[in-house]
Amino acid sequence: MRAKSHTPGGANSLGPDVIINSVDSYRIRIAVSGTSLDKYPAKQHARKVARKLGVSHGLIFLAGQPTVNWRDSDQSRPFRQRRYFYYLSGVDEPDCSLTYDVALDILTLYVPDFDLHRAIWMGPTLSRKDAQDRYNVDRVLYQSSLKPELESWLSQRVQNSALYVVHKSEIPEGLPTELPLDTKQLMPAMNAARGVKDEYEIRMIRQANKVSGLAHRRILESIQKMTNESEIEGLFLETCISHGARNQAYQIIAASGPNAAVLHYDRNNESLYKKPLVCLDAGAEWSCYASDVTRTFPLSGEWPNSYVRDIYRLVERMQEECIKQIRRGTRFLSLHDLAHDIAIDGLLTLGVLKGGKHSEIRASGASKVFFPHGLGHHVGLEVHDVSESSIMAMHPDFDQEQYGPVLNATASLSPCTVSAPLLEEGMVVTVEPGLYFSPLALANARKQPFAKYIDFDVAEKYVPIGGVRIEDDILVTTNGYENLTTAPKGEEMLAVIRGSA
């Protein structure tokens, strides 16, 4: 191939004619300035939501999180962007809003008007130029343009087209009182769109898990030097922040000993002295996307006794067997069922359950005393992310006999379909079995008909353990699954505590 060179003459000049042979090796470097090659796919998300709405005309309006001060204070609350707004914008800045014109396929971002006083004290807010460069939107306007823009759309709108909002309270003041509002369809459409993640979203969740994995490992490396739950929380936060994740996806749970029987324990202030284990449920957030990771571990590199070891291994088996079954078309609720079956067999072997066949104990609901929560949930922009319907949904008619004994009603979230939804490629779900020995739960169980299947003397021996939970974030792939969670567990976890891994 012959190419003309425009390089000025000099010792290293190629000259006016350069012959490039096909066997020559060379490097091509493309420099791009003033834009981003990896923008959040806001426009694609807007189109996806419109498809879920099933309309060809209409205007979607979403308000972002405004700056809000604490009550009776001049200090603002920590900012956390509204997730529906973020899904259609990728903007993690306060005081913004957006519209999406379905017919014209135009996504417009509205940013705060310039405020000199604020800029001097806090730095300038997001400019139109920076926003246009940073985000995957068609137009960027100031907030002062929002009301005139909405009025313009209303005056020109196609008959029967609607203004779609998640919450009526978010509509700007000063618009006509009789608006063609639709407050019912947008949230379900966005929930359905968010259930299956795209490649960008999966990368964010993977990165959140990477940071969480580093923090969990750091705790394991340091646990033998720690004396209080607060040190665990502090070091976890320090590790996440130092690796670029300022926010946690949820409140850190650092529960030692009996505290681990409290599912959402978050005081994190008790001594670790003579505690057999710690249940650490903590996950970093990356660019608004969550991770959800739980590890349960002893305070040394060995299990302190057979009770702790046996319960850990039983929960480990529950998790491993359920993860192996994940693939497209699997009904997640059946995995919850499997986890209970494994738990019942294991607790029978340990003598915690007694006096009946597996099927009798299962039908009685006794296993819910020890495994009271669902096996898992979606993960995404929320740690308990939305979807078209819950993966733990149970039909009120034909599912009751099958799943009622092993599923608490509060874990079966509406809306319920004829059958709970099947897993789809691109979904990210947690698998988080657990076994707990709560004095309150055991006291209540003594009053129940299934009490005859529980050996309370044996169960009481496990109370000092509190509970064991193991949780990973699992991506459903074309051919099976990918475990996105990198935090050590099992034998690797013990080796890290010992300092031999």
Secondary structure, 3 states (H helix, E strand, C coil): CEEECCCCCCCCCCCCEEECCCCCCCCCCCCCCCCCCCCCCHHHHHHHHHHHHCCCCCEEEEECCCCCECCCCCCECCCCCCHHHHHCCCCCCCCCEEEEECCCCEEEEEECCCCHHHHHHHCCCCCHHHHHHHCCCCEEEEHHHHHHHHHHHHHHCCCCCCEECCCHHHCCCCCCCCCCEECCCHHHHHHHHHCCCCHHHHHHHHHHHHHHHHHHHHHHHHHHHCCEHHHHHHHHHHHHHHCCCCCECCCCEEEEHHHHHCCCCCCCCCECCCCCCEEEECCEEECCEECCCEEEECCCCCCCCHHHHHHHHHHHHHHHHHHHCCCCCCEHHHHHHHHHHHHHHHHHHHCCECCCCHHHHHHHCHHHHCCCCCCCCECCCCCCCCCCCCCCCCCCCCCHHHHHHHCCHHHCCCCCCCCCCECCCCCEEEECCEEECCHHHHHHHCCCHHHHHECHHHHHCCHHHCEEECEEEEEECCCCEEECCCCCCHHHHHHHHHCCC
